[in-house]
């Protein structure tokens, strides 16, 4: 129930008559049996009435209430004063007019809408199917019942049925003002979501033919569909307020599916950094650890298990790892958890699961935020960024380069070990802010340079980080998220001892850059794909 469920105060209202009309029959019979057991009269329509009768329940057709048959294949059945008057009639105000017109009050509406969203998601869906799954009477009844929450209870989802049954059973067939209000808010939210889905879908259609509707990824209108998960500790800075919202249907395995097992309240930065760490770590198949600080990976490694992956990731940049976000793509064991928390200050730990002894040890550091995120291969289809009073939208950067897609452009081809490291470095570079440079060797980062105006400076920073951590750069490989506009980046890499480079290619000076690699005896591969990250 929403946090504002206490509002408004008022008396409980007895339910004597209920109208049930649902497309999703989940929990229908159990709810109707509970209502009938409380001597509540049941009204229903079409397929819902049929299902109730087959369950042995006594039900009155809405057509008997309206005195008018369902027509046009069910398109018109509830749009009638006897229905809407029964829902909208106000207690202690409209009784006289209702009696004069023989309108009986409806105290409970149980209704879920035609499945437009699921139909729209079907490949090859026909325009006709979309149109026929636009509910008309349903939203109208939901709005009527929700508006009259002072007297009427409205349930829009099977997840609400247990609360409804429990309250009716324990209160002699009555529903409290708090529940009526909470269910009313939920109904208006559902109608808004439904109308948004229809608007977004129909305004995205470019053409319709026998193969189905042809849609653009960017509809003419875009109505966001998010629900609030929590208020946050603060925003990007302590003087800013913040909250976290997630998609109504979050992609499996994404940050929005997290459960917080312990720790302080999350802040805006915690979640922004956690997303960067989680998206990076779950891109690896082998056990991996990613440490993020200020939205950039500062250490990434793959290992036999999470313990050695953590040790290698931490060694990349111990200074930056302090106060970082640590993410693992395998369950975190107790020994690794102890090693982490005994060594460094951690803002957030993320893993798909935790050993019991890991959670026991984490409790010794009660402020550490411990998040559990179920693994999944879901990806967001869109990235969105607010700019001024506008919105930038783009398809998400979900491209994963494979070895057979790389083009060797240098005279010297990479060795098998170098190719493995190049692919590793490229995967990390995708999650580093541009201009991004990643030095790597043996499935671990050696140095990372991020967010600089000059790609050469990013390369220098990667070298400085490696030197500070006591790591050896000569013999390493280098990944660059975008092409090298001049050969100076390659000259600097060669001076540092880099032996192989992976980059997108596509510069007007590619030949000059390739020639520099050949002069230095370096191997170079092109991906043909750029991974800017701003």
Secondary structure as UniProt FT lines:
FT   TURN            3..6
FT   STRAND          13..14
FT   STRAND          17..22
FT   TURN            26..27
FT   HELIX           28..37
FT   TURN            38..39
FT   STRAND          41..44
FT   HELIX           46..54
FT   TURN            55..56
FT   STRAND          60..61
FT   HELIX           62..66
FT   TURN            72..75
FT   HELIX           81..88
FT   TURN            91..93
FT   HELIX           95..100
FT   TURN            101..102
FT   STRAND          108..112
FT   HELIX           116..120
FT   TURN            123..124
FT   HELIX           127..132
FT   HELIX           137..147
FT   TURN            148..151
FT   STRAND          153..155
FT   HELIX           158..160
FT   HELIX           161..170
FT   TURN            171..173
FT   STRAND          174..175
FT   HELIX           177..202
FT   TURN            203..204
FT   STRAND          205..209
FT   TURN            210..211
FT   STRAND          212..215
FT   STRAND          226..231
FT   TURN            238..239
FT   STRAND          243..247
FT   TURN            248..249
FT   TURN            252..253
FT   HELIX           255..257
FT   STRAND          259..262
FT   HELIX           268..281
FT   TURN            282..283
FT   STRAND          288..293
FT   TURN            294..295
FT   STRAND          296..302
FT   HELIX           306..316
FT   HELIX           318..321
FT   TURN            322..323
FT   STRAND          324..328
FT   HELIX           334..343
FT   STRAND          346..351
FT   HELIX           356..362
FT   TURN            363..364
FT   TURN            366..367
FT   STRAND          369..372
FT   STRAND          382..387
FT   TURN            388..389
FT   STRAND          390..395
FT   HELIX           403..405
FT   STRAND          407..408
FT   HELIX           416..429
FT   TURN            430..431
FT   STRAND          437..440
FT   STRAND          444..449
FT   HELIX           455..468
FT   TURN            469..470
FT   TURN            474..475
FT   STRAND          477..480
FT   HELIX           488..496
FT   STRAND          500..503
FT   TURN            508..509
FT   HELIX           510..519
FT   TURN            520..521
FT   STRAND          523..526
//
